[in-house]
Amino acid sequence: MMKTELARLIQRKTALTEEELASILKCFKLVKVNKHEHLLEQGEVADQLFFIQKGCLRLYYNTEEFGIVTRFMAFEHTFLTSLVSFIARDPSTEFIEAVEDSEVLSISHHDFLQLRESIPAWDKIYIYILEYGLTVITGRLSSILTQNATERYTSLLENNPELIQRLSNANLASYLNISPETLSRLKSRIFKQKK
């Protein structure tokens, strides 16, 4: 079953009958995405919530003043959308792009709301997504405001080495909110310290 990990996550977060779970899973459609392909463009309303089965997606801004700034990198078994746009139905200020060839399960905003109406337990998944999003954004903001570049990189190296291994230097630098040149110097300095 191609929706096994999604089913496991849902079952861990809420109690459902087999029929309810089947109804939920039926709403998710498999989408295969090529590396660098966008699932959401800035200015569009986020009409899909994605569950990543395989690969990596990034949520980022592109502004004249700051250039490309990555807000979040999402890997396997994670939900992702431009949450404010998805909820408020406003045009997104963000992009969603595949960083790797990826497979995602996608549910439309309409189907998401229908599940909230027809299966009350689905609200626990909604709360889980909101809490996860709040936790992630608060952690990222705290990191950017309270840590210098070396501390952010070291923290990532210790707590989430998969990001460092799987991301290009450009994407990693954007995620850390530093220039690629600064990232290169950090990597070199830390590598020398380990010798």
Secondary structure as UniProt FT lines:
FT   TURN            2..3
FT   HELIX           4..13
FT   HELIX           18..26
FT   STRAND          29..33
FT   TURN            35..36
FT   STRAND          38..40
FT   TURN            42..43
FT   STRAND          48..54
FT   STRAND          57..63
FT   TURN            64..66
FT   STRAND          67..74
FT   TURN            76..77
FT   STRAND          79..80
FT   HELIX           83..88
FT   STRAND          95..98
FT   STRAND          102..108
FT   HELIX           109..118
FT   TURN            120..121
FT   HELIX           122..146
FT   HELIX           149..159
FT   HELIX           161..166
FT   HELIX           169..176
FT   HELIX           180..194
//
